[in-house]
Amino acid sequence: MQDRILCVVGPTASGKTRMGVALAKAFGGEVVSVDSMQIYRGMTIGTAAPTEEEMEGVPHHMIAIADPDEQWSVARFAQAADACIQDILARGKLPVLVGGTGLYLDALVRGNAFAPGSSEGEIRRKLQKQLEETGIEPLLEQLRAVDPETARRLHPGDEKRILRALEVWQETGHTMTEHNAMTQQKPDRYEALYIGLSFRDRADLKARIDRRVDQMVQQGLLQEVEQLLAGGVAEEATALQAIGYKQFLAVRRGECTVQEAVEEVKLRSRQYAKRQLTWLRRNEKIHWVLWEKEPDFQQGLQNATEYLTAQGLS
């Protein structure tokens, strides 16, 4: 039998943190954050990482575990997060996965096996050097020759994934297309129950995102960026390319005003929420709790609890 896990999903600013804590308390669970940016220390404000007060005594995992200048792939994240899930299950608790990074969540639920290779590996270094010397087109031509399906799917500007696809081929002798096909044939590692949060009217989600951004600025997002830089984090670090941090780096460099940065963060956050919803709507297993103008958490929690109880969760 597959182990059961609970996933609380939804676009940014939809109330996942609060719902995840409430459901963990209701069903004897512990929270595993599935957010590609909440793993970094010193980035609480811009990632909306839960505070001690918001955790309400519920153990949380995969939050503030990495230095901001580290690079984490989906494979590394999945390995670390799965170790947390296994530990929670071994102690007879329910893993409650909370977050909006769909690719990472799917990798955890499916138990994906990742092809070998890394950004620090010898093959990647050679490919990176070739990219610098010749540009992307010769590399894309190589990929078309060995894996035309992946080459057709990737945009010529997506240099990172083009290099990764070539790396997988050179490292394993299998194309990325073959690797993905083998992964899809495997049954999911976990039996996942899903609670999805969003708003019935998209305009209400947009308004809530805008308020969230204003709140982040009031809490000191610019100061958080300055603290990271003062602590030695390079401006080019992957963590500082996240929405919010990237825009406020531009403020610090004098490239835009605070107000211009705020408007840009709101726009990028709304676009990200749209992409999150597009990803989630492919999953027919999600039980959606749709908020009206403002979230009614008591009613939403009752809705989610009744659904989960009917699915045999206790």
C-alpha positions as CSV (number, residue, x, y, z in Angstrom):
1,M,0.0,0.0,0.0
2,Q,1.1,3.5,-0.8
3,D,1.7,5.9,2.1
4,R,-0.7,8.8,2.2
5,I,0.2,12.4,2.2
6,L,-1.8,15.6,2.1
7,C,-1.0,18.5,-0.3
8,V,-2.3,22.0,0.2
9,V,-1.8,23.9,-3.1
10,G,-2.9,27.1,-4.8
11,P,-1.5,30.3,-6.2
12,T,0.5,32.8,-4.2
13,A,-1.4,34.6,-1.5
14,S,-4.3,32.2,-1.4
15,G,-3.9,31.2,2.2
16,K,-2.0,27.9,2.0
17,T,0.2,28.5,5.1
18,R,-2.8,29.0,7.4
19,M,-4.8,26.2,5.9
20,G,-1.8,23.8,6.0
21,V,-1.3,24.5,9.7
22,A,-5.0,24.1,10.5
23,L,-5.2,20.8,8.7
24,A,-2.0,19.5,10.3
25,K,-3.5,20.3,13.7
26,A,-6.8,18.6,12.7
27,F,-5.2,15.4,11.4
28,G,-2.0,15.0,13.5
29,G,0.4,16.2,10.8
30,E,3.6,18.1,10.3
31,V,4.2,20.6,7.5
32,V,6.7,20.1,4.7
33,S,7.2,23.4,2.7
34,V,7.2,22.9,-1.0
35,D,8.5,26.3,-2.0
36,S,11.7,26.7,-4.0
37,M,12.6,29.9,-2.2
38,Q,11.5,29.3,1.4
39,I,14.5,27.0,1.7
40,Y,16.8,30.0,2.0
41,R,17.9,31.6,5.2
42,G,17.3,35.3,5.7
43,M,14.5,35.5,3.1
44,T,11.4,35.4,5.3
45,I,9.7,38.5,4.1
46,G,10.0,38.2,0.3
47,T,9.1,34.5,0.3
48,A,6.2,34.9,2.8
49,A,7.8,32.1,4.9
50,P,5.7,31.3,8.0
51,T,6.7,32.9,11.2
52,E,6.9,31.1,14.5
53,E,3.5,32.6,15.4
54,E,1.9,31.4,12.2
55,M,3.3,27.9,12.7
56,E,1.2,27.6,15.9
57,G,3.5,25.0,17.3
58,V,3.2,22.7,14.3
59,P,6.6,21.4,13.2
60,H,7.7,22.8,9.8
61,H,10.3,21.3,7.5
62,M,12.3,22.6,4.5
63,I,12.3,26.2,5.6
64,A,15.5,28.2,6.1
65,I,17.8,25.2,5.6
66,A,20.1,26.6,2.9
67,D,22.4,29.6,2.4
68,P,21.1,32.0,-0.2
69,D,24.2,31.6,-2.4
70,E,23.6,27.8,-2.7
71,Q,22.0,26.4,-5.9
72,W,19.3,23.8,-5.4
73,S,18.0,21.7,-8.2
74,V,14.6,20.0,-8.2
75,A,16.5,16.7,-7.7
76,R,18.3,18.0,-4.6
77,F,15.1,19.5,-3.2
78,A,13.1,16.3,-3.7
79,Q,15.8,14.2,-2.0
80,A,15.9,16.4,1.1
81,A,12.1,16.9,1.3
82,D,11.4,13.1,0.8
83,A,13.7,12.4,3.7
84,C,11.5,14.7,5.8
85,I,8.3,12.9,4.6
86,Q,9.7,9.5,5.4
87,D,10.7,10.6,8.9
88,I,7.2,12.0,9.5
89,L,5.6,8.8,8.3
90,A,7.9,6.7,10.4
91,R,6.7,8.6,13.5
92,G,3.1,7.9,12.6
93,K,2.3,11.4,11.6
94,L,0.7,12.8,8.4
95,P,3.0,14.7,6.1
96,V,1.2,17.9,5.0
97,L,2.9,19.3,1.9
98,V,2.3,23.1,1.5
99,G,3.5,25.2,-1.3
100,G,3.1,26.6,-4.8
101,T,6.1,25.2,-6.6
102,G,4.3,22.7,-8.8
103,L,7.3,21.0,-10.4
104,Y,8.8,20.3,-7.0
105,L,5.5,19.0,-5.6
106,D,4.9,16.7,-8.6
107,A,8.4,15.3,-8.2
108,L,7.8,14.5,-4.6
109,V,4.4,12.8,-5.1
110,R,5.6,10.8,-8.1
111,G,9.0,9.9,-6.6
112,N,10.7,10.9,-9.8
113,A,14.1,9.4,-10.5
114,F,16.4,12.2,-11.8
115,A,18.9,11.7,-14.5
116,P,22.5,12.1,-13.4
117,G,24.5,15.3,-13.8
118,S,24.8,18.6,-12.0
119,S,25.6,22.2,-12.7
120,E,29.1,21.6,-11.1
121,G,29.8,18.4,-13.1
122,E,32.5,18.0,-15.7
123,I,30.1,17.5,-18.6
124,R,28.1,20.6,-17.7
125,R,31.3,22.7,-17.5
126,K,32.4,21.6,-21.0
127,L,28.9,22.4,-22.4
128,Q,28.9,25.8,-20.6
129,K,32.3,26.6,-22.1
130,Q,31.1,25.6,-25.6
131,L,28.0,27.9,-25.0
132,E,30.3,30.8,-24.2
133,E,32.5,30.1,-27.3
134,T,29.9,29.3,-29.9
135,G,26.5,30.5,-28.6
136,I,23.4,28.3,-28.2
137,E,22.6,27.4,-31.8
138,P,25.3,24.7,-32.4
139,L,24.3,23.1,-29.1
140,L,20.6,23.2,-30.0
141,E,21.6,21.6,-33.3
142,Q,23.4,18.8,-31.4
143,L,20.2,18.3,-29.4
144,R,18.0,18.2,-32.5
145,A,20.3,15.4,-33.8
146,V,19.9,13.1,-30.8
147,D,16.6,14.2,-29.2
148,P,14.4,16.1,-31.7
149,E,11.3,16.0,-29.5
150,T,13.0,17.8,-26.6
151,A,14.7,20.2,-29.0
152,R,11.3,21.0,-30.5
153,R,9.8,21.6,-27.1
154,L,12.5,23.9,-25.8
155,H,12.7,27.6,-26.7
156,P,16.1,28.6,-28.1
157,G,16.5,31.1,-25.3
158,D,16.1,28.3,-22.7
159,E,19.9,27.7,-22.5
160,K,19.7,26.0,-19.1
161,R,17.4,23.2,-20.2
162,I,19.1,22.8,-23.5
163,L,22.4,22.2,-21.7
164,R,20.7,19.9,-19.2
165,A,19.2,17.8,-22.1
166,L,22.6,17.4,-23.7
167,E,24.2,16.6,-20.4
168,V,21.7,13.8,-19.7
169,W,22.4,12.3,-23.2
170,Q,26.1,12.5,-22.8
171,E,26.0,11.2,-19.2
172,T,23.6,8.3,-19.6
173,G,23.2,7.5,-23.3
174,H,19.5,8.1,-23.0
175,T,17.7,11.1,-24.2
176,M,15.6,13.4,-21.9
177,T,12.5,12.2,-23.9
178,E,13.3,8.6,-23.1
179,H,14.0,9.4,-19.4
180,N,10.7,11.3,-19.1
181,A,8.8,8.4,-20.7
182,M,10.3,5.9,-18.2
183,T,9.5,8.2,-15.3
184,Q,5.8,8.5,-16.5
185,Q,5.4,4.7,-16.5
186,K,6.2,4.4,-12.8
187,P,3.3,4.5,-10.3
188,D,3.2,7.4,-7.9
189,R,5.3,6.9,-4.8
190,Y,2.6,8.4,-2.5
191,E,-1.2,8.4,-2.5
192,A,-1.8,12.2,-2.4
193,L,-4.9,13.9,-1.3
194,Y,-5.1,17.5,-2.5
195,I,-6.8,20.6,-1.1
196,G,-6.6,23.5,-3.5
197,L,-7.2,27.2,-2.5
198,S,-8.1,30.0,-4.8
199,F,-10.6,32.8,-5.4
200,R,-13.9,32.4,-7.4
201,D,-13.2,35.8,-9.0
202,R,-9.7,36.3,-10.4
203,A,-9.9,40.0,-9.6
204,D,-10.1,39.2,-5.9
205,L,-6.9,37.1,-6.1
206,K,-5.1,40.0,-7.9
207,A,-6.2,42.4,-5.2
208,R,-5.0,40.1,-2.5
209,I,-1.6,39.7,-4.2
210,D,-1.3,43.5,-4.4
211,R,-2.0,43.8,-0.7
212,R,0.5,41.1,0.1
213,V,3.2,42.9,-1.8
214,D,2.4,46.2,-0.1
215,Q,2.6,44.4,3.3
216,M,6.0,42.9,2.3
217,V,7.4,46.4,1.6
218,Q,6.0,47.7,4.9
219,Q,7.7,44.8,6.7
220,G,11.0,45.7,5.2
221,L,11.7,43.8,2.0
222,L,14.2,46.4,0.8
223,Q,16.1,46.1,4.2
224,E,16.0,42.3,3.8
225,V,17.7,42.6,0.4
226,E,20.3,44.9,1.9
227,Q,21.0,42.5,4.8
228,L,21.5,39.6,2.3
229,L,24.0,41.6,0.3
230,A,25.8,42.9,3.5
231,G,26.1,39.2,4.5
232,G,28.1,38.4,1.4
233,V,25.4,37.1,-0.9
234,A,26.3,37.9,-4.5
235,E,23.8,39.9,-6.6
236,E,23.9,37.1,-9.2
237,A,22.9,34.4,-6.7
238,T,19.9,32.3,-7.8
239,A,18.0,33.2,-4.6
240,L,18.2,36.9,-5.4
241,Q,16.6,36.4,-8.8
242,A,13.3,35.6,-7.1
243,I,10.3,37.9,-7.5
244,G,10.6,40.8,-5.1
245,Y,14.4,40.4,-4.5
246,K,15.3,41.0,-8.2
247,Q,13.2,44.2,-8.4
248,F,14.5,45.6,-5.1
249,L,18.1,44.9,-6.2
250,A,17.3,47.3,-9.0
251,V,16.2,49.9,-6.5
252,R,19.5,49.5,-4.6
253,R,21.4,50.0,-7.8
254,G,19.4,53.2,-8.6
255,E,17.8,51.7,-11.7
256,C,14.3,52.4,-10.5
257,T,12.3,53.9,-7.7
258,V,10.7,52.0,-4.9
259,Q,7.2,52.6,-6.3
260,E,8.3,51.3,-9.8
261,A,9.7,48.2,-8.1
262,V,6.5,47.7,-6.1
263,E,4.4,47.8,-9.3
264,E,6.8,45.4,-11.0
265,V,6.7,42.9,-8.1
266,K,2.8,43.1,-8.2
267,L,2.8,42.4,-11.9
268,R,5.3,39.5,-11.8
269,S,3.4,38.0,-8.8
270,R,0.1,38.1,-10.6
271,Q,1.7,36.5,-13.7
272,Y,3.3,33.8,-11.4
273,A,-0.1,33.1,-9.9
274,K,-1.6,32.6,-13.3
275,R,1.1,30.1,-14.2
276,Q,0.5,28.3,-10.9
277,L,-3.2,28.0,-11.6
278,T,-2.5,26.7,-15.1
279,W,-0.2,24.0,-13.7
280,L,-2.7,23.0,-11.0
281,R,-5.8,22.8,-13.2
282,R,-4.2,19.8,-14.9
283,N,-4.6,17.9,-11.7
284,E,-8.1,16.4,-11.5
285,K,-7.5,15.1,-8.0
286,I,-7.6,18.5,-6.4
287,H,-10.6,19.3,-4.2
288,W,-10.9,23.1,-4.6
289,V,-12.0,25.5,-1.8
290,L,-12.8,28.7,-3.6
291,W,-12.9,31.9,-1.6
292,E,-15.3,34.8,-2.2
293,K,-14.0,38.4,-1.9
294,E,-12.2,37.5,1.3
295,P,-11.2,34.0,2.6
296,D,-13.6,32.5,5.2
297,F,-11.1,30.2,6.8
298,Q,-13.6,28.6,9.3
299,Q,-15.9,27.6,6.4
300,G,-13.0,26.6,4.2
301,L,-11.5,24.5,6.9
302,Q,-14.8,22.8,7.5
303,N,-15.2,22.1,3.7
304,A,-11.6,20.7,3.5
305,T,-12.0,18.6,6.7
306,E,-15.3,17.1,5.6
307,Y,-13.8,16.1,2.2
308,L,-10.7,14.6,3.8
309,T,-12.7,12.7,6.3
310,A,-14.9,11.3,3.5
311,Q,-11.6,10.1,1.9
312,G,-10.8,8.1,5.0
313,L,-8.3,10.5,6.6
314,S,-8.6,10.5,10.4
